[in-house]
């Protein structure tokens, strides 16, 4: 059967979401798609424009569907092609640019545009908005406002509703003098009562905005360019930037011209079809359903689902019954959620709490024990629960106080478990709790991964905390786990011990042979460095070293910088170098014009910004071994002065650090290893927060600490044992490091490893040798030490063609 | 209008790696996969300008070395969906191992 063609007029959130819903239902088997959009972009999240204006996000960050998405789904996109005509008799859509698309089914999702109030002087002589006057609806508006703000000293926003306040907040990041002019008696007239309005006004003033109430604008001043506004009471206010936030108007004219019934917007039935034509659907802000036109995003998701169910015939009985309106204000620094009507009717039950000093106001309106309206200002901790109850018309608990406050703080555990699976967590993107939980179970075990996979929290962002809590809760509890979280790398379905066993047994000696033998021949780029490291751990030098499997740092033996250059850190054991070496480093830096010379936290010298092609020459002139500052390997051992000079020194920490460096240098590991030695418990060298730390306590005794961290997390190392000689300290450290090398997951630092495995278990294996593997661990470490070599020697003998070439000049 | 240009030999790129080539004023990342296939794309990552030729290469994809943006080398699509796609240059290999690219006459334009 030939495919039918679905043409969508409108490339905004409603139209594209509707297409996604069709795709989810397998609609690609039955339909081809073409989408017309006015703007020359992919589809973006209009809700986030206020964040773009405030600079909290870049415009590039708010795209939902980049152009590639259309290509991947075989959707023809006519961007920058406003539709001028729908010929329903011929079933053809024609754009201003002359593009014609025939349709079997048509979806009109043209959204709305800023309502330009009929104020004298708002237009310039050419019929366009006067210079300096803007709507606030799309990316171009946003960019134009930002550009104008840079050369303005005062901005006025007309309209004190949700959009106006968000615009004002955004403008305050560019300008000090921002005024909100509102014709109502208080801000957010639709959503707030007088008390809430007064408190919100105070909060806006605290942010720096000036608020003018009951001011009706009668004239825009200025010849070609706005210079101010005049009010009905005769007063005026100067400005050079004016933003109109006085509401939106449905883009329904296209429907009217096509002969469809249009009242305030295109009139649709419960299946989102035009009441005049069963092949024409409409969703979003251009559609009018049961007399209502919605101007917020949440109803779009419901409408899109109904449309898709009906179009694909997945559920022909589906019907849209209208949406209840709940909103949150997205103004950083102000917490405000509102639901339904702000004022009670006769017979309604009213529950209120106000603490003006703290700016907290809560008001709930109940009818038959169901929430019909509400305001939460200054504290929206209960908003998720209440908005849910409101949207579902759910009965509320008899204990009314618990609806406003968390007394005795019932734990989130209960709340999250009790939350219904289909409860909507992210209203912007229509993501349910069940979707997030499923996504966590599928292995997305960080908030970011869950957000990327579901888009939850990627709308206005106000639900991010809740998303994070859900992810944490369902990651941490006794939740069913996806086995892949235990795999060493995502691309090979084996744990590390299983993988090592298989590699040994089948004598797999290259990364490609591992993919062939254990992963069905599927090459996973992200898994390669981990596998290369594992081969080095298992076979030491005796394996096929496919250089492409290494991260770039390990191919050219430097740390890549943001501009593509590399850093060069020579080995300086114990942080001690001779004056000759110091001079040589300086000479090299001068000779090669090294842009930055930096002392590192590991007591070494970093030459930063060396282009790839200069690396061999720089290494050659330094004449020092590599410091492995780029690698997942032993890196360095920081030390204090120790006993030779320090009047408090109890042990030769400097000498021990040098011995340690000379032993373990170049030994690969699952993550970087930073060690430290301290000559006394004063811990000047921070040995207590190192992967392995050695602290002298006198009489040749050393305490050994493992699993310390001083990075993104700070953790004091666990004491493993105390030994009575330097030799024993090095031996214990070597055995621990080998155990870690064989058992830690890729990129799992010792501090995570020690917590996962338990220091008691490590003590048993390493110190007591309870499992009898001590000798094997020692031998394996000895082999690794012997196999390690200085990769900077590749300067004279590159391992691969063009190894140190930044750019190959093409043949003429 | 497109034209064909030979920019070098496949043996100038080790298997499993990429190299950046300069052709006239244009820089192009060329990738030689472990299985012997060759792909070419714009040289800088659309996210933050990372050198894609220094990336990790899979069967037909590349991971940028700076922030791990992940691209399909057949289509140019960003597989994580978190940045713009890559401009891809169709590649043909000559019998002698020469790498022939299809280049726009007016030079490359940014991917959309």
Interface residues (C-beta under 8 A of the other chain):
Chain A: X60 X66 X67 X68 X69 X71 X72 X452 X512 X522 X523 X524 X525 X526 X528 X529 X546 X547 X548 X549 X551 X552 X555 X560 X562 X563 X564 X800 X801 X802 X805 X806 X807 X808 X809 X810 X811
Chain B: X5 X6 X7 X8 X11 X12 X13 X14 X15 X16 X17 X19 X20 X21 X22 X23 X24 X27 X33 X34 X35 X48 X49 X50 X51 X54 X55 X56 X57 X58 X59 X61 X62 X63 X65 X66 X68 X70 X75 X76 X77 X78 X80 X81 X82 X83 X84 X85 X112
